[in-house]
Amino acid sequence: MFNSDMTDSSPEFDTLDTFQPPRFGQSDVVHIGFLLIPDFSFFALACCSEPLRVANRLADKKLFTFTFLSEDGSPVKASNGIPFDTQYSIADCPDEYQTVVVISGFNPLDGCSDTLYSELRRLAANGASLGCVDTGAHILARAGLLQGQRTVVHWEASSGFQENYPTIQVVPERFMIEENRVSAAGGLSSLDMMLNIIGAAHGQELATAVAEQFTYTHIQSAEDAQRMSLRGRLSTTNKRLIRAVQLMEKNLTMPLSIHEIAQRCETSVRELERLFKNDVGTPPKRYYRKLRLDKARQLLRQTDMTVLDIAISCGFQSAAYFSSAYRKDFGISPSKDRE
């Protein structure tokens, strides 16, 4: 039986009081269905479902039930190649599962049909709460279920999502819990979301105990960043280098000159080049171009934008120059990569 014997070193949920989604507090047992899309993130699924299982064990009673769904009830292959059994098709999902969370991964729309979108619209019309994890927002958006709303998308898929759905607000948070909508960026942010759901439904004490079962010592809030800080990603404490990369990341469409970046960092071009060579291992101009090409690759794979439009949005003056640079870095032309 779960009991309270927490020490002061237990993880704290500073923001639990702000999460009061009505769905999760209306009954003694919360029923959640996880809709799996081909090539879904196995890790994200574990982070969503395992906290519920542990919560039931610690409480010594059934607080949550969960089931796994697919479009037709057949097993779904995860991104790691493992087939995962499901209990129901989305059309046959029992009525008590009034919360359905879409879990997907790379190329989420490839595994979806008009039937799936129609069933999601039916669930929404019948009052179900819909959620999404990782790139699942793409699927809800394609079904027309996010118009005028906010959502969370994995940072790598954010640019493509915003290009495809400019009227839907993407919030740069780890997860979001609102009435009839939950969303998480995937990975460990899914765990953070579920711990907050457990806390909102059954108290902080239980949520903290579940976190400790996973040896999770630092539970992050919704407002925490999805990505590591630049200091961590670059493994440097040099403020000028960090500032230079910040400027580059914020100016991908209209690139700044290296001279202008150096001026804004209050250093010389020569010193900036030295910093990049010593701490990053590549000249600043090449690093900057790689940032723009990485964004181009995301747009190429996640949107229907033309190659020319992608080139322009990533700061390349022509499609020919963009294609040449793309082939040099990735060993394949943009059009072939899209295929």
Salt bridges, closest charged atoms under 4 A:
GLU50 OE1 - ARG53 NH2 2.74
GLU119 OE1 - ARG122 NE 2.66
GLU178 OE2 - ARG150 NH2 2.46
ASP192 OD2 - ARG174 NH2 2.78
GLU249 OE2 - ARG233 NH2 2.57
GLU260 OE2 - ARG264 NH2 2.91
GLU271 OE2 - ARG274 NH2 2.56
ASP294 OD1 - LYS290 NZ 2.80
ASP329 OD1 - ARG289 NH2 3.32
ASP337 OD2 - ARG297 NE 2.79
ASP337 OD1 - ARG301 NH2 3.03
